[in-house]
Amino acid sequence: MSAKKLYRIREGRVFAGVCSGIGEYLDVDPVIIRLLWLVLVFAFGGGILAYLIAWIIIPMNPVKLLPE
Protein backbone atom coordinates (compact mmCIF):
# COMPACT_ATOMS: atom_id res chain seq x y z
CA MET A 1 0.00 0.00 0.00
CA SER A 2 1.49 3.31 -1.06
CA ALA A 3 1.26 6.44 1.03
CA LYS A 4 -1.13 9.13 -0.13
CA LYS A 5 0.66 12.27 -1.40
CA LEU A 6 -0.59 15.79 -1.88
CA TYR A 7 -0.23 17.12 -5.43
CA ARG A 8 -1.72 19.94 -7.47
CA ILE A 9 -4.03 18.43 -10.07
CA ARG A 10 -3.78 19.03 -13.83
CA GLU A 11 -7.26 17.80 -14.83
CA GLY A 12 -10.32 19.63 -13.54
CA ARG A 13 -8.41 22.54 -12.14
CA VAL A 14 -9.76 26.07 -12.20
CA PHE A 15 -6.64 28.10 -11.56
CA ALA A 16 -3.54 26.29 -10.32
CA GLY A 17 -4.97 22.96 -9.16
CA VAL A 18 -4.41 23.60 -5.45
CA CYS A 19 -8.03 23.15 -4.33
CA SER A 20 -8.50 20.14 -6.60
CA GLY A 21 -5.39 18.55 -5.15
CA ILE A 22 -6.44 19.18 -1.58
CA GLY A 23 -9.91 17.86 -2.34
CA GLU A 24 -8.51 14.68 -3.86
CA TYR A 25 -6.12 14.22 -0.95
CA LEU A 26 -8.91 14.61 1.62
CA ASP A 27 -11.51 12.71 -0.49
CA VAL A 28 -13.73 15.80 -0.54
CA ASP A 29 -15.39 17.54 -3.48
CA PRO A 30 -13.04 20.32 -4.71
CA VAL A 31 -16.00 22.73 -4.83
CA ILE A 32 -16.24 22.52 -1.03
CA ILE A 33 -12.53 23.31 -0.72
CA ARG A 34 -12.94 26.27 -3.11
CA LEU A 35 -15.86 27.62 -1.06
CA LEU A 36 -13.88 27.29 2.17
CA TRP A 37 -10.98 29.10 0.49
CA LEU A 38 -13.32 31.95 -0.52
CA VAL A 39 -14.48 32.24 3.09
CA LEU A 40 -10.84 32.56 4.16
CA VAL A 41 -10.25 35.26 1.55
CA PHE A 42 -13.26 37.38 2.49
CA ALA A 43 -13.35 36.74 6.24
CA PHE A 44 -9.70 36.89 7.18
CA GLY A 45 -7.87 38.17 4.09
CA GLY A 46 -5.15 35.55 4.43
CA GLY A 47 -6.64 33.18 1.90
CA ILE A 48 -4.89 34.77 -1.08
CA LEU A 49 -1.49 34.58 0.56
CA ALA A 50 -2.18 31.01 1.73
CA TYR A 51 -3.18 30.03 -1.82
CA LEU A 52 0.00 31.52 -3.29
CA ILE A 53 2.13 29.71 -0.71
CA ALA A 54 0.30 26.43 -1.40
CA TRP A 55 0.80 26.98 -5.14
CA ILE A 56 4.56 27.28 -4.58
CA ILE A 57 4.93 24.48 -2.02
CA ILE A 58 2.62 21.74 -3.36
CA PRO A 59 4.21 19.94 -6.34
CA MET A 60 2.36 19.34 -9.60
CA ASN A 61 0.97 15.85 -10.11
CA PRO A 62 3.58 13.89 -12.10
CA VAL A 63 2.59 12.94 -15.61
CA LYS A 64 2.08 9.21 -16.02
CA LEU A 65 3.50 8.17 -19.36
CA LEU A 66 1.93 5.24 -21.12
CA PRO A 67 4.25 2.33 -21.91
CA GLU A 68 5.18 2.05 -25.57
C-alpha positions as CSV (number, residue, x, y, z in Angstrom):
1,M,0.0,0.0,0.0
2,S,1.5,3.3,-1.1
3,A,1.3,6.4,1.0
4,K,-1.1,9.1,-0.1
5,K,0.7,12.3,-1.4
6,L,-0.6,15.8,-1.9
7,Y,-0.2,17.1,-5.4
8,R,-1.7,19.9,-7.5
9,I,-4.0,18.4,-10.1
10,R,-3.8,19.0,-13.8
11,E,-7.3,17.8,-14.8
12,G,-10.3,19.6,-13.5
13,R,-8.4,22.5,-12.1
14,V,-9.8,26.1,-12.2
15,F,-6.6,28.1,-11.6
16,A,-3.5,26.3,-10.3
17,G,-5.0,23.0,-9.2
18,V,-4.4,23.6,-5.5
19,C,-8.0,23.1,-4.3
20,S,-8.5,20.1,-6.6
21,G,-5.4,18.5,-5.2
22,I,-6.4,19.2,-1.6
23,G,-9.9,17.9,-2.3
24,E,-8.5,14.7,-3.9
25,Y,-6.1,14.2,-0.9
26,L,-8.9,14.6,1.6
27,D,-11.5,12.7,-0.5
28,V,-13.7,15.8,-0.5
29,D,-15.4,17.5,-3.5
30,P,-13.0,20.3,-4.7
31,V,-16.0,22.7,-4.8
32,I,-16.2,22.5,-1.0
33,I,-12.5,23.3,-0.7
34,R,-12.9,26.3,-3.1
35,L,-15.9,27.6,-1.1
36,L,-13.9,27.3,2.2
37,W,-11.0,29.1,0.5
38,L,-13.3,32.0,-0.5
39,V,-14.5,32.2,3.1
40,L,-10.8,32.6,4.2
41,V,-10.3,35.3,1.6
42,F,-13.3,37.4,2.5
43,A,-13.3,36.7,6.2
44,F,-9.7,36.9,7.2
45,G,-7.9,38.2,4.1
46,G,-5.1,35.5,4.4
47,G,-6.6,33.2,1.9
48,I,-4.9,34.8,-1.1
49,L,-1.5,34.6,0.6
50,A,-2.2,31.0,1.7
51,Y,-3.2,30.0,-1.8
52,L,0.0,31.5,-3.3
53,I,2.1,29.7,-0.7
54,A,0.3,26.4,-1.4
55,W,0.8,27.0,-5.1
56,I,4.6,27.3,-4.6
57,I,4.9,24.5,-2.0
58,I,2.6,21.7,-3.4
59,P,4.2,19.9,-6.3
60,M,2.4,19.3,-9.6
61,N,1.0,15.9,-10.1
62,P,3.6,13.9,-12.1
63,V,2.6,12.9,-15.6
64,K,2.1,9.2,-16.0
65,L,3.5,8.2,-19.4
66,L,1.9,5.2,-21.1
67,P,4.3,2.3,-21.9
68,E,5.2,2.1,-25.6
